[in-house]
Amino acid sequence: MAGLNLSADKFDEELRAVPLRERQFDNDEEVIVSICTITYNHAAYLRQCLEGFLDQVCSFRVEIIIYDDASTDGTSDIVREYASRYPSVVNACVAESNSYSLGVNPYYAFAFPKAKGRYVAICDGDDFWNDLMKLAVQVDFLERNPDTVITYGPACVEIDGVIQKEMSLGSHRDLTASELRAGASINTLTACFRNPRLQTPPPFLRISPIGDVTVWALLGYRGSGKFLLNLEPAVYRIHGGGVFSGRPSNTKYYMSLLAHISIAAYHSEHADLQSERARLDRALSMIVGRMGAGRVLFNVLKELPNFAMKRLRVFVMRIAKSDW
């Protein structure tokens, strides 16, 4: 049970708390957690997602930021309904045109700039939480451990309404700051992290077609990661309309490749050669896996004479300008 992760004082405090759906907040009360949710054509799933947020039992103020990216299936009506029912909790935005199709990352462009919370949690509109104490546990840990920048936990996969298995891709251990920068995988829907206060996203990160891994990369400059084993697994849905899971395998490949290259460029701007190389190594491994090692080696050897001649010219020019 997640509540067992709470400190003794915090456990007593949370026992007296009520679910978020029963709370009314004053405008001047500090927001401790901003739950950021992007949704698009999730009418079949969004209510369960939002109910999981509203079930959270915590003694602090939480805001739910929902951005609907111009859905066409009735999702927008659900967003407006919850904003009307919970006005002191839900901050909703319904777009008139789809931004993701234009290469705009809605988290960076709309959700994160609105987040007032000391901490940020992410969960897309087609996924959901099972643990009523999730936020209470994560906030308590972050408050007590200032060197930790992000907490996360286990997740499982649901396909066609049936929970199939636990997700194996996300890290099931603590992560160092350098591992976060190097691209360690985290179950995004379980993450709760210190708000990076990004009004405008870093140039290279905002062009990444996959947003969550770019967040871990920038957080890696601020602290380490903590895996909270006792959190109840959150549920990640795989369906045809998923932003990533529903894409063809070729599209997933290039989305991932571009994400690695974008983050490598971001690390280069920070003069972090180790993290830059780690990301480029991942990108190169993907390219080799796609093209085959022999073809990659052939292209390298083909360009080697040109590269060598350029370096030789530079060397000769330096000698010519010296006193030799």
Summary of the structure (lengths in Angstrom):
residues: 324
radius of gyration: 22.5
end to end distance: 75.4
largest distance: 82.6
contacts: 1035
relative contact order: 0.12
helix: 46%
strand: 18%
